[in-house]
Amino acid sequence: MVWEEAVGPRFLRLFDGYALVTDIGWIRKWIQLIGFLLPWLLRVFGNDERDKAIEWLRSLPEGPGVSHRLLPDSDILVVEVNEPFRTQDFDALALTVDSWVDTHHDLHGLVIHARQFPGWENLGSFLRHVRFVRDHHRKVNRVALAADSALAALAPRLWSTSSTLR
């Protein structure tokens, strides 16, 4: 029980990044294969690269790459995207949306503002994004995307296709 709480999924989300320093070949290869599946950044360094590993950890962003603010007068959540999506970003968004919905029934709108689509930090972030959409799409009345990328032009076609599949 204590072990599950110490290293369980909630604890693992506390990591922004993990640097592994080793020269053991099979560990390096295995970690490089599964690294994308983890909910945090993972990078492998050789024993002679210890200082480089420390510097890489220091260079990781301390705050979220996605910020959001709720406009209570209009029941709209504005999401500003500056960095690749991280698992923590969707946890914070879910907390805000769920708290609002608990007292106000639904959210009138969600505005996503991104100069360019930055992608996801890893597979865990992508899966958390999918889960966020699955859990919240019926709680948000409208979604607006403000972006300067080719993906923004594609989004309305994707949305109309998905809404016809319902």
N, C-alpha and C positions, 0 to 999 in steps of 0.2 A: 504494500500500500504506500509506504513512504517513498520507495523507489519510483513508483508510477507517478507520484506527485512531483518528485524531484526532476525527473527527466521526461515527463509526459508531454503531450502536444502543446499544452499551454505554456509550459516552461520553455520549450524549444522556440516559441515565437518571440522570446525575449532577446534572441540573438539577431544582430544586424549582419554579422559576418563571422566566419570561422576560418582561421588560417591553420592549416595542418603543416607542420614541419617534419619531414621524414625523407629518408633515402631508401626506404624499403619499397622495392619496385611494385609488388603486388598490391600493397596498400595505396600507393600513388595512383595506379591504374584503376582500382576499384572505386576510389573516392572521386576520380575524374569522371567516371561513368555515372555515378549516382548523384553527383553534385547538383545537377540541374533539377533533380526531383526534390531537393530539400527546400524548406521554407525560408532559408537564409542564404546569403552568398557564401560560397566555399571556394577556397583556392589552396592549392598544394604548392609548397615550397621545399626545396632541398635543404639539407642540414646547413649548408654553407650560405643559405639565403635567409637566415633567421631575422636579421635586421630589415631585410626587404619585406618579410612577412609582417613585422611590427609596423612598418611604415604603411603598408597596404591597409592594415586594420585601422590605423589612424586616419587614413584618407576616406574611409567610408562615410557617407552622409549621416549626420547625427539625427536629423529630423526627418520627417516624412517628405517624400517628393511630391506628395499630393496633399493639398490643404483644402479645407472646405469650411463654408460658413452658411449658417441657416438664416434666411431672411424671414423672421417670424410674421411680419406684416403681410407678406404675400404667400406664405407657406411654400417657399422655394428654397432648395438647397443648391448652392453654387459650389462646384468642384473645380479647383485650379490644378492642372496637371503639368508638372515641370520635369519630372524624372520618371523612369520606368516604374510601373505599378509594383507595389510591394504588398505582401500579405497583410502587414500592419495597417496599410491604408484602407483596405476593405473592412478590417475589424473596426477601425475608427468610424468609417462611414456607416456601417451597420449599427453601431451604438447610437449615433446621432439620429438616423432614420427611425430605428426602433423606439427610441425615447420619444420622438415626436409623434409617431403613429400611436403609441400607447395612450396619449392624451388628446390627440386631434383626429383620429380615424385614418387619415391618409395625407400624403404630401402632394400638394398641387403640381409641383414641377421640380425637375432636376436639370440644372444647366451644367454641362461639362465643357470647360474651357481649356483647350490645349493648342498651343501653336502648331505642334506636330504630334502625331501619335508616338509616344515613347516606347511602347511595348510593355512587356512584363519583365520583372527581374529574374524570374525563374518559373518553372512549371507549377510550383506551389502557389505562386502569385496568380497565375492564370486560372488555376482551379478555384482559388478563393474568389476571383472575379466572377466566374461562372456561378458559383454558389450564391454570391451576393445578388446577382441578377435573378436567379431562380427564386430566392427567398423574398425578394422585394419588388419584383416587377408589377405585382398587383396592388402594391401600396403607393405607387407613384403614378399620378394621372398623365403627366406629359414629360418627355425628355427632349432637351435641346442640346445639340452639339455645335460648339463654336470652335472651329479648327481651320488651319491653313494647309491641310494635307490632302493628298489624293483619297485617303481613306474616308475623309469627311464627305466627299462627293459620292462615295460608294454606300455610305451608311443608310440613306433613305431607301435605296433599292433593297438592301439587306433587310431593313425593317419591314418594308411592305411584303417581302417574300415570307418572312417569319410570321407576320400577322395573318396571312392567308392560310398558314398551316394550322392555326389554332382551331 
